[in-house]
Amino acid sequence: MDDTPHLGQGAICTKPGRLGTANPLPERAFNPRWPRVRRFVFFSLVGLSTVTAATFMAAILIANGLAWIELAILVLFTTNFLLIALSFWSPTAGFVVQALGLDPISLRRRRPTNTSMVLESRSKSWS
C-alpha cells in the first residue's frame, strides 16, 4: 500500500490561503498585492540610485568629450553601481522592517512576546 500522503489526506499545503492539515504559516495573512508593491518600491529605489549615479558619472566623463574608452567606463560603472545599489537597498529594507517590528511576509505588526517567561522556563530546565 502506498503510504505517501496525497492532497487532502494529510499533505502539507504550501500555498497560502488554501486549507490543509499542516499549513506552514497559519497566523500570517497573505495578501498577493504586497509582493508587487514591495518589488516596485525596491526596484524603483535601485533604478533611481543607479540612474542618478550614472548621470553624475556621465557629467564628469563628458567634460572633455566622450571617447569610446570613456563610454566603456560609463557602461562598466553603471553595471557595477547597479549591483552596489541592489546590495545597499536590500539590507536597508530588511533593517526598516525589523526596526518597525513588522512581519517580513505580511508587513503587519508582530505580536509582542514575553521573553522573560521564555528565559525563565529555559533556565529552570537547566537546573
LOTI-440731 format. One record per residue: x negated, y negated, z negated of N, C-alpha, C in turn. Coordinates in nm, 3 decimals. Layout:
BEGIN
{nu = X; nv = Y; nw = Z; cau = X; cav = Y; caw = Z; cu = X; cv = Y; cw = Z}
...
***
This chain:
BEGIN
{nu = -0.084; nv = 0.117; nw = 0.000; cau = 0.000; cav = 0.000; caw = 0.000; cu = -0.089; cv = -0.125; cw = 0.000}
{nu = -0.048; nv = -0.225; nw = 0.070; cau = -0.124; cav = -0.350; caw = 0.081; cu = -0.100; cv = -0.435; cw = -0.043}
{nu = -0.208; nv = -0.466; nw = -0.120; cau = -0.194; cav = -0.543; caw = -0.243; cu = -0.218; cv = -0.692; cw = -0.224}
{nu = -0.250; nv = -0.737; nw = -0.104; cau = -0.274; cav = -0.879; caw = -0.084; cu = -0.142; cv = -0.955; cw = -0.090}
{nu = -0.142; nv = -1.069; nw = -0.160; cau = -0.017; cav = -1.144; caw = -0.170; cu = 0.017; cv = -1.214; cw = -0.039}
{nu = 0.142; nv = -1.208; nw = -0.002; cau = 0.191; cav = -1.277; caw = 0.117; cu = 0.266; cv = -1.401; cw = 0.074}
{nu = 0.289; nv = -1.489; nw = 0.168; cau = 0.358; cav = -1.613; caw = 0.137; cu = 0.494; cv = -1.581; cw = 0.076}
{nu = 0.519; nv = -1.636; nw = -0.042; cau = 0.644; cav = -1.611; caw = -0.112; cu = 0.633; cv = -1.494; cw = -0.209}
{nu = 0.520; nv = -1.426; nw = -0.210; cau = 0.502; cav = -1.312; caw = -0.300; cu = 0.379; cv = -1.333; cw = -0.388}
{nu = 0.364; nv = -1.452; nw = -0.445; cau = 0.252; cav = -1.476; caw = -0.534; cu = 0.133; cv = -1.541; cw = -0.466}
{nu = 0.151; nv = -1.587; nw = -0.342; cau = 0.041; cav = -1.653; caw = -0.273; cu = 0.026; cv = -1.796; cw = -0.326}
{nu = -0.095; nv = -1.845; nw = -0.322; cau = -0.121; cav = -1.982; caw = -0.366; cu = -0.082; cv = -2.078; cw = -0.255}
{nu = -0.004; nv = -2.176; nw = -0.290; cau = 0.038; cav = -2.277; caw = -0.194; cu = -0.070; cv = -2.385; cw = -0.190}
{nu = -0.130; nv = -2.406; nw = -0.074; cau = -0.237; cav = -2.506; caw = -0.063; cu = -0.189; cv = -2.639; cw = -0.009}
{nu = -0.068; nv = -2.645; nw = 0.045; cau = -0.019; cav = -2.771; caw = 0.098; cu = 0.061; cv = -2.844; cw = -0.009}
{nu = 0.032; nv = -2.971; nw = -0.032; cau = 0.105; cav = -3.045; caw = -0.133; cu = 0.251; cv = -3.061; cw = -0.094}
{nu = 0.337; nv = -3.056; nw = -0.192; cau = 0.479; cav = -3.077; caw = -0.168; cu = 0.557; cv = -2.949; cw = -0.142}
{nu = 0.491; nv = -2.838; nw = -0.117; cau = 0.561; cav = -2.713; caw = -0.095; cu = 0.567; cv = -2.634; cw = -0.224}
{nu = 0.672; nv = -2.559; nw = -0.238; cau = 0.686; cav = -2.478; caw = -0.359; cu = 0.604; cv = -2.352; cw = -0.348}
{nu = 0.542; nv = -2.315; nw = -0.455; cau = 0.463; cav = -2.193; caw = -0.460; cu = 0.446; cv = -2.153; cw = -0.604}
{nu = 0.394; nv = -2.035; nw = -0.626; cau = 0.381; cav = -1.989; caw = -0.763; cu = 0.260; cv = -2.047; cw = -0.833}
{nu = 0.159; nv = -2.088; nw = -0.757; cau = 0.038; cav = -2.143; caw = -0.819; cu = -0.006; cv = -2.267; cw = -0.743}
{nu = 0.068; nv = -2.374; nw = -0.756; cau = 0.033; cav = -2.500; caw = -0.689; cu = -0.092; cv = -2.557; cw = -0.755}
{nu = -0.200; nv = -2.582; nw = -0.680; cau = -0.325; cav = -2.627; caw = -0.741; cu = -0.317; cv = -2.766; cw = -0.805}
{nu = -0.226; nv = -2.852; nw = -0.760; cau = -0.213; cav = -2.986; caw = -0.815; cu = -0.066; cv = -3.015; cw = -0.849}
{nu = -0.012; nv = -2.952; nw = -0.952; cau = 0.132; cav = -2.967; caw = -0.974; cu = 0.174; cv = -3.105; cw = -1.022}
{nu = 0.091; nv = -3.175; nw = -1.099; cau = 0.134; cav = -3.303; caw = -1.154; cu = 0.100; cv = -3.421; cw = -1.065}
{nu = 0.027; nv = -3.401; nw = -0.959; cau = -0.010; cav = -3.511; caw = -0.869; cu = 0.092; cv = -3.521; cw = -0.756}
{nu = 0.150; nv = -3.635; nw = -0.743; cau = 0.243; cav = -3.657; caw = -0.632; cu = 0.163; cv = -3.698; cw = -0.509}
{nu = 0.187; nv = -3.632; nw = -0.399; cau = 0.111; cav = -3.658; caw = -0.277; cu = 0.195; cv = -3.744; cw = -0.185}
{nu = 0.142; nv = -3.858; nw = -0.148; cau = 0.209; cav = -3.947; caw = -0.055; cu = 0.125; cv = -3.952; cw = 0.071}
{nu = 0.177; nv = -3.906; nw = 0.185; cau = 0.095; cav = -3.899; caw = 0.307; cu = 0.055; cv = -4.035; cw = 0.363}
{nu = 0.114; nv = -4.144; nw = 0.312; cau = 0.079; cav = -4.277; caw = 0.360; cu = -0.055; cv = -4.323; cw = 0.305}
{nu = -0.088; nv = -4.285; nw = 0.181; cau = -0.209; cav = -4.334; caw = 0.116; cu = -0.338; cv = -4.297; cw = 0.187}
{nu = -0.356; nv = -4.175; nw = 0.236; cau = -0.483; cav = -4.146; caw = 0.305; cu = -0.507; cv = -4.235; cw = 0.426}
{nu = -0.403; nv = -4.268; nw = 0.500; cau = -0.419; cav = -4.356; caw = 0.616; cu = -0.457; cv = -4.498; cw = 0.574}
{nu = -0.391; nv = -4.547; nw = 0.469; cau = -0.422; cav = -4.682; caw = 0.420; cu = -0.564; cv = -4.687; cw = 0.367}
{nu = -0.602; nv = -4.586; nw = 0.289; cau = -0.737; cav = -4.583; caw = 0.233; cu = -0.843; cv = -4.575; cw = 0.341}
{nu = -0.821; nv = -4.491; nw = 0.444; cau = -0.916; cav = -4.482; caw = 0.554; cu = -0.925; cv = -4.613; cw = 0.631}
{nu = -0.810; nv = -4.676; nw = 0.653; cau = -0.810; cav = -4.804; caw = 0.725; cu = -0.890; cv = -4.909; cw = 0.649}
{nu = -0.868; nv = -4.920; nw = 0.518; cau = -0.942; cav = -5.019; caw = 0.438; cu = -1.090; cv = -4.986; cw = 0.438}
{nu = -1.123; nv = -4.859; nw = 0.418; cau = -1.263; cav = -4.818; caw = 0.412; cu = -1.336; cv = -4.849; cw = 0.543}
{nu = -1.280; nv = -4.804; nw = 0.655; cau = -1.348; cav = -4.825; caw = 0.782; cu = -1.342; cv = -4.971; cw = 0.827}
{nu = -1.243; nv = -5.046; nw = 0.781; cau = -1.242; cav = -5.190; caw = 0.810; cu = -1.356; cv = -5.259; cw = 0.738}
{nu = -1.380; nv = -5.224; nw = 0.613; cau = -1.492; cav = -5.282; caw = 0.540; cu = -1.626; cv = -5.244; cw = 0.603}
{nu = -1.638; nv = -5.119; nw = 0.644; cau = -1.762; cav = -5.074; caw = 0.709; cu = -1.781; cv = -5.147; cw = 0.841}
{nu = -1.676; nv = -5.155; nw = 0.921; cau = -1.686; cav = -5.222; caw = 1.051; cu = -1.715; cv = -5.371; cw = 1.038}
{nu = -1.648; nv = -5.437; nw = 0.943; cau = -1.670; cav = -5.579; caw = 0.923; cu = -1.814; cv = -5.607; cw = 0.876}
{nu = -1.864; nv = -5.523; nw = 0.787; cau = -2.002; cav = -5.539; caw = 0.741; cu = -2.100; cv = -5.519; cw = 0.855}
{nu = -2.077; nv = -5.418; nw = 0.937; cau = -2.168; cav = -5.387; caw = 1.048; cu = -2.165; cv = -5.496; cw = 1.155}
{nu = -2.046; nv = -5.542; nw = 1.189; cau = -2.036; cav = -5.647; caw = 1.290; cu = -2.101; cv = -5.776; cw = 1.241}
{nu = -2.081; nv = -5.809; nw = 1.114; cau = -2.143; cav = -5.929; caw = 1.058; cu = -2.295; cv = -5.920; cw = 1.061}
{nu = -2.349; nv = -5.807; nw = 1.019; cau = -2.495; cav = -5.790; caw = 1.019; cu = -2.550; cv = -5.790; cw = 1.161}
{nu = -2.479; nv = -5.725; nw = 1.255; cau = -2.526; cav = -5.722; caw = 1.394; cu = -2.523; cv = -5.862; cw = 1.456}
{nu = -2.423; nv = -5.942; nw = 1.418; cau = -2.416; cav = -6.079; caw = 1.470; cu = -2.533; cv = -6.163; cw = 1.419}
{nu = -2.564; nv = -6.150; nw = 1.292; cau = -2.678; cav = -6.223; caw = 1.237; cu = -2.809; cv = -6.177; cw = 1.301}
{nu = -2.824; nv = -6.048; nw = 1.320; cau = -2.946; cav = -5.997; caw = 1.382; cu = -2.957; cv = -6.042; cw = 1.527}
{nu = -2.844; nv = -6.043; nw = 1.598; cau = -2.847; cav = -6.090; caw = 1.738; cu = -2.883; cv = -6.238; cw = 1.745}
{nu = -2.835; nv = -6.317; nw = 1.650; cau = -2.870; cav = -6.459; caw = 1.649; cu = -3.019; cv = -6.479; cw = 1.627}
{nu = -3.079; nv = -6.393; nw = 1.548; cau = -3.223; cav = -6.402; caw = 1.525; cu = -3.301; cv = -6.359; cw = 1.649}
{nu = -3.257; nv = -6.251; nw = 1.713; cau = -3.330; cav = -6.198; caw = 1.829; cu = -3.312; cv = -6.283; cw = 1.954}
{nu = -3.201; nv = -6.352; nw = 1.968; cau = -3.174; cav = -6.430; caw = 2.090; cu = -3.246; cv = -6.565; cw = 2.087}
{nu = -3.306; nv = -6.601; nw = 1.977; cau = -3.369; cav = -6.733; caw = 1.962; cu = -3.465; cv = -6.765; cw = 2.077}
{nu = -3.546; nv = -6.669; nw = 2.122; cau = -3.642; cav = -6.692; caw = 2.230; cu = -3.606; cv = -6.614; cw = 2.356}
{nu = -3.483; nv = -6.578; nw = 2.371; cau = -3.440; cav = -6.499; caw = 2.487; cu = -3.432; cv = -6.352; cw = 2.449}
{nu = -3.349; nv = -6.279; nw = 2.519; cau = -3.324; cav = -6.138; caw = 2.486; cu = -3.389; cv = -6.049; cw = 2.591}
{nu = -3.497; nv = -5.983; nw = 2.555; cau = -3.564; cav = -5.888; caw = 2.643; cu = -3.507; cv = -5.748; cw = 2.616}
{nu = -3.548; nv = -5.652; nw = 2.697; cau = -3.494; cav = -5.517; caw = 2.681; cu = -3.537; cv = -5.456; cw = 2.548}
{nu = -3.655; nv = -5.489; nw = 2.500; cau = -3.703; cav = -5.434; caw = 2.373; cu = -3.622; cv = -5.490; cw = 2.256}
{nu = -3.585; nv = -5.618; nw = 2.266; cau = -3.503; cav = -5.677; caw = 2.161; cu = -3.361; cv = -5.620; cw = 2.162}
{nu = -3.311; nv = -5.588; nw = 2.281; cau = -3.180; cav = -5.522; caw = 2.289; cu = -3.186; cv = -5.383; cw = 2.227}
{nu = -3.295; nv = -5.311; nw = 2.250; cau = -3.312; cav = -5.179; caw = 2.188; cu = -3.321; cv = -5.192; cw = 2.035}
{nu = -3.390; nv = -5.295; nw = 1.989; cau = -3.399; cav = -5.318; caw = 1.844; cu = -3.261; cv = -5.346; cw = 1.787}
{nu = -3.180; nv = -5.425; nw = 1.859; cau = -3.045; cav = -5.457; caw = 1.812; cu = -2.957; cv = -5.332; cw = 1.806}
{nu = -2.966; nv = -5.246; nw = 1.904; cau = -2.887; cav = -5.121; caw = 1.904; cu = -2.930; cv = -5.031; cw = 1.788}
{nu = -3.060; nv = -5.015; nw = 1.768; cau = -3.109; cav = -4.932; caw = 1.659; cu = -3.074; cv = -4.992; cw = 1.522}
{nu = -3.084; nv = -5.124; nw = 1.511; cau = -3.048; cav = -5.191; caw = 1.385; cu = -2.900; cv = -5.170; cw = 1.353}
{nu = -2.815; nv = -5.187; nw = 1.455; cau = -2.671; cav = -5.172; caw = 1.433; cu = -2.636; cv = -5.029; cw = 1.392}
{nu = -2.697; nv = -4.931; nw = 1.457; cau = -2.673; cav = -4.792; caw = 1.421; cu = -2.718; cv = -4.763; cw = 1.278}
{nu = -2.835; nv = -4.811; nw = 1.244; cau = -2.889; cav = -4.790; caw = 1.110; cu = -2.802; cv = -4.862; cw = 1.005}
{nu = -2.760; nv = -4.985; nw = 1.035; cau = -2.680; cav = -5.060; caw = 0.939; cu = -2.543; cv = -4.997; cw = 0.921}
{nu = -2.488; nv = -4.935; nw = 1.025; cau = -2.361; cav = -4.864; caw = 1.012; cu = -2.370; cv = -4.753; cw = 0.908}
{nu = -2.478; nv = -4.677; nw = 0.912; cau = -2.498; cav = -4.571; caw = 0.813; cu = -2.518; cv = -4.627; cw = 0.673}
{nu = -2.589; nv = -4.738; nw = 0.665; cau = -2.610; cav = -4.802; caw = 0.534; cu = -2.477; cv = -4.854; cw = 0.479}
{nu = -2.394; nv = -4.913; nw = 0.565; cau = -2.264; cav = -4.964; caw = 0.520; cu = -2.174; cv = -4.850; cw = 0.474}
{nu = -2.175; nv = -4.737; nw = 0.545; cau = -2.099; cav = -4.620; caw = 0.500; cu = -2.146; cv = -4.574; cw = 0.363}
{nu = -2.277; nv = -4.571; nw = 0.346; cau = -2.334; cav = -4.526; caw = 0.219; cu = -2.311; cv = -4.627; cw = 0.107}
{nu = -2.287; nv = -4.751; nw = 0.138; cau = -2.258; cav = -4.851; caw = 0.035; cu = -2.111; cv = -4.851; cw = -0.005}
{nu = -2.021; nv = -4.852; nw = 0.093; cau = -1.879; cav = -4.868; caw = 0.062; cu = -1.816; cv = -4.742; cw = 0.003}
{nu = -1.870; nv = -4.625; nw = 0.033; cau = -1.815; cav = -4.502; caw = -0.024; cu = -1.830; cv = -4.497; cw = -0.177}
{nu = -1.951; nv = -4.514; nw = -0.233; cau = -1.958; cav = -4.514; caw = -0.380; cu = -1.894; cv = -4.638; cw = -0.443}
{nu = -1.889; nv = -4.749; nw = -0.370; cau = -1.821; cav = -4.867; caw = -0.424; cu = -1.673; cv = -4.839; cw = -0.443}
{nu = -1.611; nv = -4.773; nw = -0.346; cau = -1.470; cav = -4.736; caw = -0.359; cu = -1.450; cv = -4.637; cw = -0.473}
{nu = -1.541; nv = -4.542; nw = -0.487; cau = -1.534; cav = -4.447; caw = -0.598; cu = -1.548; cv = -4.514; cw = -0.733}
{nu = -1.637; nv = -4.612; nw = -0.741; cau = -1.655; cav = -4.686; caw = -0.866; cu = -1.529; cv = -4.764; cw = -0.902}
{nu = -1.467; nv = -4.828; nw = -0.803; cau = -1.345; cav = -4.904; caw = -0.830; cu = -1.233; cv = -4.813; cw = -0.877}
{nu = -1.219; nv = -4.696; nw = -0.815; cau = -1.116; cav = -4.601; caw = -0.856; cu = -1.141; cv = -4.555; cw = -1.000}
{nu = -1.265; nv = -4.524; nw = -1.034; cau = -1.298; cav = -4.480; caw = -1.169; cu = -1.282; cv = -4.593; cw = -1.270}
{nu = -1.324; nv = -4.714; nw = -1.234; cau = -1.317; cav = -4.827; caw = -1.327; cu = -1.173; cv = -4.865; cw = -1.359}
{nu = -1.084; nv = -4.849; nw = -1.262; cau = -0.943; cav = -4.880; caw = -1.284; cu = -0.868; cv = -4.765; cw = -1.349}
{nu = -0.933; nv = -4.651; nw = -1.365; cau = -0.869; cav = -4.535; caw = -1.428; cu = -0.762; cv = -4.472; cw = -1.341}
{nu = -0.785; nv = -4.471; nw = -1.211; cau = -0.687; cav = -4.414; caw = -1.118; cu = -0.722; cv = -4.271; cw = -1.083}
{nu = -0.620; nv = -4.197; nw = -1.046; cau = -0.641; cav = -4.062; caw = -0.997; cu = -0.694; cv = -4.073; cw = -0.854}
{nu = -0.801; nv = -4.001; nw = -0.818; cau = -0.861; cav = -4.018; caw = -0.685; cu = -0.770; cv = -3.977; cw = -0.569}
{nu = -0.673; nv = -3.892; nw = -0.593; cau = -0.588; cav = -3.846; caw = -0.484; cu = -0.463; cv = -3.931; cw = -0.470}
{nu = -0.389; nv = -3.947; nw = -0.579; cau = -0.261; cav = -4.018; caw = -0.571; cu = -0.274; cv = -4.168; cw = -0.597}
{nu = -0.386; nv = -4.214; nw = -0.649; cau = -0.410; cav = -4.354; caw = -0.685; cu = -0.312; cv = -4.405; cw = -0.790}
{nu = -0.263; nv = -4.315; nw = -0.873; cau = -0.178; cav = -4.353; caw = -0.986; cu = -0.263; cv = -4.353; cw = -1.111}
{nu = -0.216; nv = -4.423; nw = -1.213; cau = -0.288; cav = -4.426; caw = -1.340; cu = -0.293; cv = -4.286; cw = -1.399}
{nu = -0.410; nv = -4.251; nw = -1.452; cau = -0.424; cav = -4.122; caw = -1.520; cu = -0.356; cv = -4.127; cw = -1.655}
{nu = -0.314; nv = -4.012; nw = -1.701; cau = -0.258; cav = -4.004; caw = -1.836; cu = -0.373; cv = -4.016; cw = -1.935}
{nu = -0.354; nv = -4.096; nw = -2.039; cau = -0.461; cav = -4.106; caw = -2.139; cu = -0.474; cv = -3.973; cw = -2.214}
{nu = -0.597; nv = -3.932; nw = -2.234; cau = -0.623; cav = -3.809; caw = -2.308; cu = -0.688; cv = -3.845; cw = -2.441}
{nu = -0.655; nv = -3.770; nw = -2.542; cau = -0.712; cav = -3.793; caw = -2.673; cu = -0.838; cv = -3.708; cw = -2.685}
{nu = -0.952; nv = -3.769; nw = -2.658; cau = -1.078; cav = -3.693; caw = -2.656; cu = -1.123; cv = -3.653; cw = -2.796}
{nu = -1.078; nv = -3.725; nw = -2.898; cau = -1.120; cav = -3.689; caw = -3.033; cu = -1.063; cv = -3.554; cw = -3.073}
{nu = -0.939; nv = -3.524; nw = -3.031; cau = -0.881; cav = -3.394; caw = -3.062; cu = -0.954; cv = -3.283; cw = -2.990}
{nu = -0.995; nv = -3.308; nw = -2.868; cau = -1.068; cav = -3.208; caw = -2.791; cu = -1.203; cv = -3.181; cw = -2.855}
{nu = -1.273; nv = -3.289; nw = -2.894; cau = -1.405; cav = -3.272; caw = -2.956; cu = -1.394; cv = -3.201; cw = -3.090}
{nu = -1.289; nv = -3.232; nw = -3.168; cau = -1.273; cav = -3.165; caw = -3.297; cu = -1.248; cv = -3.016; cw = -3.278}
{nu = -1.167; nv = -2.979; nw = -3.181; cau = -1.138; cav = -2.838; caw = -3.160; cu = -1.262; cv = -2.765; cw = -3.110}
{nu = -1.344; nv = -2.829; nw = -3.032; cau = -1.468; cav = -2.765; caw = -2.985; cu = -1.568; cv = -2.750; cw = -3.100}
{nu = -1.577; nv = -2.850; nw = -3.186; cau = -1.673; cav = -2.841; caw = -3.296; cu = -1.629; cv = -2.733; cw = -3.397}
{nu = -1.500; nv = -2.711; nw = -3.413; cau = -1.453; cav = -2.608; caw = -3.505; cu = -1.484; cv = -2.469; cw = -3.450}
{nu = -1.482; nv = -2.455; nw = -3.316; cau = -1.509; cav = -2.324; caw = -3.260; cu = -1.657; cv = -2.285; cw = -3.274}
{nu = -1.745; nv = -2.383; nw = -3.288; cau = -1.887; cav = -2.354; caw = -3.305; cu = -1.923; cv = -2.314; cw = -3.446}
{nu = -1.846; nv = -2.357; nw = -3.542; cau = -1.881; cav = -2.325; caw = -3.681; cu = -1.824; cv = -2.195; cw = -3.729}
***
